[in-house]
Amino acid sequence: MAMGRPPPTSFEWIEAVAMREPDRIAVVQDRQAWTYASLLRGIDGLGRCLQALGVQRGQRVALSQPGFYLQLLGLLACENIGAVSALFSARDDADAPALFGLVDWVLSEAPQQVPVAARFQLADTAFIEQALAAPTAIAMQAARAVLEPHEPQRLIRTSGSSGLSKFMQVSRQAMEHWIDSGAENSGYGRDTRLMLAGPLVINTAFSHSCACLRRGGTLLAVSGSALPALDPSHIWALPLHLERLLAQLPPQFQARRKVFVGTVGGFVSPQLRERALQVFGGPLISRYGANETGGICYDLDAQGRGVLSAGVDVRIVDEAGAQLPAGQTGRIVLRTPAMADGYVGAATQGDTALRDGWFHSGDWGALVGPRLLQLAGRHDDLVNLGGIKLPAVRLEEQIRGLLALRDCAVLAVRLDGGAVTVGIALAQEPGTEQAPQLRLLEQSLQLGTGARVLFVDALPQLASGKVDRLALLRLFATS
């Protein structure tokens, strides 16, 4: 029986908006704005340019460009000609060499050293200007490729917070679920003005961008100082990016309307929740998900508890893989409609996190009610403090409430022959003395000899904005 045509692509949704309302604003970056008509022409023009280079359907393309708008154009242009897209940073991206070994094409504004099997194209200002030199009218026959559900669409990476990232191939069907669930859970519509405070290299950021544009909304990629004049309705950010955004806002700023704030990628402290509520007035939704699976819980409360999203199946298992009864804490194993096809590359063939149609996560948790998941932390990041095992994120929460800090991170370490098992990195506010902070920390948490405290100017970060825990581990080992 014929299954009919695949669902419309992001390009086709954007095209429909552009045909109805060509002057409607689609993207604002810094002080520049692009309409839906100009966005449509940009995607079409860049896609035609890629085809002229020889990029073919199904080939993998690694892209880098400065600025949100050009990155968005590149991802949508690849999708529209049926190519598989991946983003990287032209400078200081530790994962770039591994990515280049997995792709057919590398396009960047700066020269890159690529393997013989990959083709490199310098995508400098002249290249971009030529690609975007489209006619003023919308093309009558725009280039497009409508991928079948099983065809690959994106090459995404894990966070890399415990080492170099792994890459995963995501099908069209999985990406559609990423986009649809983001739109439905966030309530995006025609009047949405979505502020994206996280980079597009994170697949959730790209999927939320597509969800907003498909419904005729406006994407905002601006600094906190420019945000008040743009009257956002929604904000999407990692907790770290949300803290940075709040710090950039003018003093005493309060949003004119309730702003829906969504976070992903880390625990949201009570202090950050309260600050966001004071400034934006709307709900703060802390989502739990994974790059391998997409969304798992739509909203986690301050205790790390949330209802499983539709279509998510979860099992809790012990270290041997045996399923545990409800209420018992173990490793979270799950499957979703947004599952990645698997890890890509010889270096990750031995990784067993994605197997038998299930993702064996790095998180501890328990099913404490009907489809109610309680997170307990990372299974490889439980810290042993005086014989008591605690999730690092809970200890970080205690420390943030105790000390005046810019940020902190806690991780399990094995130092001094195993005598030191907890590492605590503190990024202080300027002018703060270390000795009083250390005394207060030791007295309140009873650290003893099982912990080491390290004062740093700033926590090392990955390109995604998450804490680089491998870099922190190296700092502890050499301090």
N, C-alpha and C positions, 0 to 999 in steps of 0.2 A: 504494500500500500504506500502511495506517495506521501511523504512527510511534509511537503510544502517547502516554502522558502525559509531560510534561516532568519532570525529576528533582525531588525535594522541595526546598523552599526552606529557608533557615536557620530561619525561623519554624517550619516543620513539624518540623524536627529538634529544635528547642527544645521544641516542644509535646510530642513523643514522650517526651523526657526528663522533662518536667514531669508528664506523666500517670503515669509509672512511679514517679518519685521527686520529688514536689513540693517537699520540704524540702531537696533537694540544693542546695548553694551554687553559684551561677553566677558572681557578680561580687563582688569586694571592692574598695571604693574608700575610702581613708583608714581610718576606723574603722567603716565601715558595710558590711553584707553584704546581698545580695539572693539569694533562692532562685530556682530555675528557675520555680516557680509565679508568683512576683512579677514576674520578668522577662517571662514570657509575658503576664501581665495588663497589664503596662506597655506592651508592644509593641502589644497589641490595643487598649487604651484610647487610646493616642496616635494609632494609625492611624484609629480611628473618629472621633476629634476632627478629624483632618486631612480626612477625608471630609466631615464636617459643615461645614467651612469651604468646601468646594468643590474640594479637590484631587482631580484625576482621574488615572486610569491614563495613563502616558506623559508627564505633565507634569513639569517640572523644579522641584525644591525646594532652595533654599539654606538651610542650617540653621546656627545657632550656639547653643551652650549652654555654660555653665561646667561643667567636670567630665566625666570619662570616661563615667560611667554614662548621663547624659542624652544625650550625643552618640551613644552606642551605641544607645540607645532610638530616637532620631530616625532614624538610618540604617536600622535594622531595621523601624521602622514604615512608612517610605516604601517600602521594598522590599516589605513585606507588602500594600500596597494598589496596587502596580504603578507608583509614582511613581519618578522618577529623582532620586537624592539627591546633594548636594554639601555639604561642610562648609566653614565659614569662621570667622574670629575676629571677634567683634563690635567689637574695637578694634585699631587698628594692623595691619590686613591690607591690604597694598598691592594685592592682587589682587581684593579685594571688588568695587570698581566694575565691573571687567570681568566678573566672575561674575554680578553682578546683571543685566547686559545680556543674559545667556544663559538666564535662568530665568523661570519663570512665577510662582513664589512665593518670598518671603524671610521666614523666621521667625527671630527673634532676641530675646534677653533685653534688648536695648537698641535704641532707635530707630535706623533706618538710612535713608539717602537712596537711594531706589530709582527706576528709570525708570518712566514712566507705564505701560508695558506689563506691569510686574510688580506683583503684589499683596503688600503687607506685612502681617504679623501679629506683634504684640508677644507674644512667648512668654515672659512674665515668670513669677514664682513662682506667681501666681494662676492663670495659664493652665495651667501644668504640673500644679499640684495638681488642677485640675478635670479635666484629661485623664487623670490617673492615679487618679481616684476611682472605681476599678472595684470590682465586687462581690468579696467574699472568695473565692468559688468560681470556678474556671476556666470561662470562657464555653462554653456548649454549642455555639454557632455562631459561632466566632471569625471576624472578617473576614479574608479572605485573597485574594490574587491570585497565580496561578502564571504567571509570565512565560514566554513561549515563548523558545527559545534566541536568536532574532534580535532580540528586543525590548531597548531600552536599559534599563540598570539603574543605572549610576553615571556621574557627571560628575566626573572627577578632573583634577588639575593636574600639570604638570611641576614640578620642584624649584624653578625660578626662580633658580638659583644664578648665572646670568649675565644676569639681567634679570627683567622681569615674567614670571609663569608663563603657559603656554599651557594651554588646557583641552581635554580629550578625552572623548568619549563611549564608554563601555564596555558591551558587550552582556551579557546574562545568560550566554550561553555562555562568554564570556571570563572573567567573574567566577567561574564555576564552576571553570574551570581554575586561576585564582588560588588559590581556596580549597582545591581538591583537592591541588594540588601542594604547598601549604604544609603540609597535614596529613600527607601521605605522607612528605615529606622530613624533617619534624620529629618524626615518631613520636607525634603527639598521640593520647591515649586517655582513657578514663574517669577515670584518676587524675592526669591532667595538671593542674598548677598553673602557669599561664603568666603571668609578669610582663611586662607591656607597658611599656617605658620610652620609647616613641615615641608621638607624637600620632596620633589616628585620621584626621587630614587626609591622612596618608600611606596610600595604598590597601593597601599590604602589611600595615600594622597592622590595618586593618579585616578584611582577608581572613584573617589569622591568628586574629583574634578569633572570626570565624565558624567557622573550622576547629576551634578548641578547643571552642566551645559545641556544635557539631554532634555531638561525641563525648562530651558530658557532663562536660567538664573545667571548671576554675574559672579565671576571669580575675582577675589581681591588678593593680590600678592604685594603687600606694602608693609612698611615698618609700623610699629606701634604709634609713633608720633603722628603718622598720617591717617591712622584708622578712624579717629572720631569723626572726621569730615565725611567719611564714606558710609557711615551708618550701617554696619554689618548686621545681618540677622543670624548668622551662624559663624562659629569659629571651629576649626579642626587643628589639633596640635598634639605633639608629644608633650608630656608634663614639663620637660625642660624648656621646650619652645614656648609653652604657655607662661612659665615664669619669666622668660625673657621678654615676651610681649607685654606682660603686665608692668615690667620695669621700664619699658619704653614709653608707656602712655603718659600723657600730661598729668601733673599732680592734681589730685582731687577729681579726676575724670570719672564720670558715671555715664553709662550708656543711656541713650534717650528711650530705648525700648529694651525689652527682655531679649537677651542674646543667648541662643542655644550653643553651649560649649561642649564639644566632643573631644575626648582624648583617647589615646591608644599607645601601647608600648611601654607602660610602666605604671607603678603605683602612684596614685594622687594623694598626697598627704592631706590631713584635715586642714592644715594652715593654707595650703594652696586652694582647696575647695572653698574655704571661707573667703579668701581674697577674691577669687573669681566671682563668687556670688555677690560680693559687695560692689564690684565694678560693673558686672554685666547683668546682674539681676535675674538671669534665667537659670535653667537647670544645667548642672555639669554632669555629663554622661561619660563614665569611664568604661571604655570597651576592653574586652579581653579577646585576643585573637593571636594568630601566628601566620607568618608568611607562607608556611606550607599549607594552611587550611583556610585562610580568611577568618571572618568573624566567628567567635565561639559563644561568648556572652555579650549581649547588647549593652548591658549596664551592670557594673559592679558597684556595690556600696562601699562605705569606708572600711568595712571589715573584710573586703575581698570576696563577697558573696554575690552571685548573680544567676539569673535564669538562663538556661541554654537557649540559643537562638534556634529558630525553626530550621529543620533539616540537619541538625548537629546530633550525632550519636557519640556517647561517651562511655568508656569503661574505666574503672579504677583497678590497677593491678599492682601486685607486689614486685619485689626485685626479680623474682623468678618468672614473672609474666602471668601468674595466676590471678584470676579476677577476685576482687575483694567484696565483701558485703557492703551494703549501704551504710554510710556513716564512718567507715574506716578510711584513713588517709593512705594514699599510695600514689603511684605514677599515673598521670592522666593520659589515656590513649583515646583517640577520637578519629572520626571521619566526617566530612562535610561535602556539600556539592561544589565547593570551591577548591578542592584538593589539587595540589600541584601533581604533575605527571611523574615526578621523581627528580632526584638530583642529577645534574649533568656534569660530565667530566670524569676522567679516569681517577682523579685524586679522591673522588667521593663515592666511587663505586662500592666501597666496603661499608659505607654508612648505612645503618639499618633503621634509622628513624622512620622512614617511609617504607612500609612493607605490608604485604597482604591486604592492601587497600585501606590501611590505618596509619595514622601518624602517632608515633610514640614520642610524646612531648618531653620537654625537660622540666616539667612542672609537677609539683605535688598538689594533691587536692583530694576532696571527698564529695560524694553525692549525699547531701544532707536532707533532701526532700525530693519530691517529684520534679525532675529536671532542674534541680537547684544545686549548683556547684559552689563549693567553698574552696578557694585557693589557699594553699599553705606556703607557697614559695617555690623556688627552683629546687629540683631534686639534686642538682649538683652545686647548689649554693646555700645549703643549710649550714649555719655556722654553729660551732660548739663553744658555748660560753660557760665555763665552769661546770662542764658536764651536761648542760642543758642545751639541746639542739633547738635553734630558732631560725626562721626564715630571715635572710639578710634584710629583706625589705621592711620587716617589722622593726628590726633594730635601727635601721635608718630613720624610720618614723619617730622612734623614741629620741634619737639624737637630735633631729631637727626641732623637736619640741623642747629640748633641753638647752640647746646652745644657739647663740646668734651666729648663723652661718649663711654663706652663699649657697653651699651645697655640701653633701657628704655621700660617701659610698662605703658599703660594708661588703666584704667578700671572704670566702673561706680560703685560707692560705695554709701552706705547710712550710714553716720557717724554723730555723734553729733545730733541725733534726726532728721536727714535729712538735716541739714544745709550744710554739706559737701557732694557733689555729684560726685566729680571727684577725683580719686586717681592717682598720678603720681609717679612711682618708677624709680629712677635713679641709674644705676650702673656706677660709675665714673671710669675714668682712674686713676691708682695709682698716688698719690701725688697731685691730684686736690683739691683745696679748695672748700668747699661747699657754703660759703656765696656769692661769686661773681656769681656762677652758679645760685643760687636761685634768686638773684636780676635780673639777665638777663632774667631768665624765667618769673618772675612775670611782668617785664616791657614789654616784647615782647608779651606775651599772655594775659596780663591783667587778671591774675587769680582771684584776689579778694579773698573773703572768701569762695567761692564755691569749692575750691580745696585744697587738702593736698598733699604735696611733701614728699616723703620718700626716703632717701638715703640708698642704700643697697650695700653690697660687690658684690653680684651677684644675678641675678633674679632666683627664684626657678624654676626648670625645671622638667618636666615629663620624663618618660623613653624614650618617642619618641623624646625628644629634644625641645618640645614646652614649652612655658611659663606656669607654673602651676598657673593659675589665682585664683583658690580657696585658695592656700597657700598665694598668695599675699594679697587676701582679708583679711585673718586672720592676716597678718602682719599689715595691715592698722588698723584693729579693735583693736589691742593690742598696737599700738605705741602711 
